[in-house]
Amino acid sequence: MSAEEYPDNSRTSEAGAGWVCRKPGTFHDLLPERVPDFSWRRPRVLWRSRNDVVAHLFGDPSNAIRRRCVAALRERGTPAAFTVHRSEPEFSFALLGDTGEGDRSQYAVVPPLLNAAAGTDFMIIASDVIYPAGDADQYPGKFFRPYKDYPAPIYAIPGNHDWYDGLRGFLNVFCELDTDCSPPPWRGPLSFVPRLLWRSPGELDARALEEARRRYRGAPGQRSVQPGPYWAIDTPSLRVIGIDTGITGTIDRGQGRWLREVSAGPKPKLLVTGKPLYVDDEHRPGKIEGGGTVDEIVRDPAHNYVAAIGGDIHNYQRYPVPAGDGRTIQYIVSGGGGAFMHATHTIPRTRVVEEDRFRCYPLRGDSLSRYSKLYGRWLRLPKLFELTPEEATAAVRRRLGITPARGYQSPDPSFRARFVAALLGVPRGGRHRPRFLRAPVHKLPQRFRSELADWDDPPFFKSFLRVDVTESQLRIRCHAATGCGDQETNPPCEDEVAIPLR
């Protein structure tokens, strides 16, 4: 059954999008007695994630730290190829990105994930396992407990937030490496500034982590040790390759060399990366230290990549990009696993691919409606700002000149709807406007937009993937997690693509 044939999803009705819930979500029953009061509005949360700013201003130490950690893993006996071998030619796995806020929006994904991912062989978390700073003491409540009922192994690749503690918590949990690979000292006349500001890893209580693992994910089928922060899962029909893009998205020479080696050969391959290569109708090829890009490796016909999936951006997007050699590579953003939602209504009419081939979730109209309600509540101007999904869809249709997926028989949008759409960042037509001309909500950096882009009631507009592999086909389905109880057992399928492997 294709996504368009599902009886209820956001492309067919408002109820399918979660605007109308027939019963409350059962995820409330999974919440701890005291739900973490996590908010990006708090200066303390932003201060704990300050390493992002330090890395962008003074240089990203991720590559140097990673080299030290990889050397420690190899001294322990980790295979140089960093590869997990599986003998099954047919298998399936779940994939979700940007999970670990530990609050209602993360738990809202759990029931539909467990239902849609039933029977999968493993799960992959693509970026940002723990917010805000990857601390080891956050794993019991934000990783082990939420996924305690997923019966199979979980692999992960770190996101920028996992790097804010120098990757110490991540390496302990997923690789069983207890090593502080602190960065080498910065050099230069202003080097005292990053040395002073850089947040060092917190204390790591290995005994508490092991107790959490035993309590929540201690079954034999759940335990696994991945080779490192980057890895490959090799099967007879498909090789899944995960890369670690650090804080700013650049990978070091050693990882680049490894990526070229594991990418060689005609076997079909799927890349999982912490930073997407195509997102918001922009190409971000991913630099490799010393020269070259990740996307050059992906697009090389000799490597036979069929898809590249990245986290970091908290929504779902898919770009089927022709590679020039007869292949169509599916570039996918899958970062809707639990954290605040990044807007899709700010995505212009696409140029990377034809608009009718582009897919996103939430739909642009739903995104604009949700943001308008947030701003209306925040500014206490609901009558001015709040747009219904129908009003928002009409405004998006007018400004972008597109045919919305969920068609309404509605007249042209009102002046108020057009004003709100322009103010909240819906571009006009297909033009990519200069940054200084963009609407306020689009000009604001990701961190500060996130202050207003979080909520604890349906529709959550979260998402995850189920990936099924046979010897001849790779099938990727994007499922929605709305937070509505009536959509947990059979979560809406928002998009689906089948990729031939032969």
Secondary structure by P-SEA (a helix, b strand, c coil): ccccccccccccccccccccccccccccccccccccccccccaaaaaaaaaaaaaaacccaaaaaaaaaaaaaaaaccccccbbbbccccccbbbbcccccccaaaaaacaaaaaaaccccbbbbccccccccccccccccccccccccccbbbbbbbccccccccaaaaaaacccccccccccccccccaaaaaacccccccccaaaaaaaaaaccccccccccccccccccccccbbbbbbbbcccccccaaaaaaaaaaacccccbbbbcccccccccccccccccccccaaaaaacccccccbbbbccccbbbbbbccccccbbbbbbbccccccccccccccccccccccccccccccaaaaaaaaaaaaaaaacccccccccaaaaaaaaaaaaccccccccccccccaaaaaaaaaacccccccccccccccccccccccccccccccccccccccbbbbbbcccbbbbbbbbbcccccccccccccbbbbbbcc
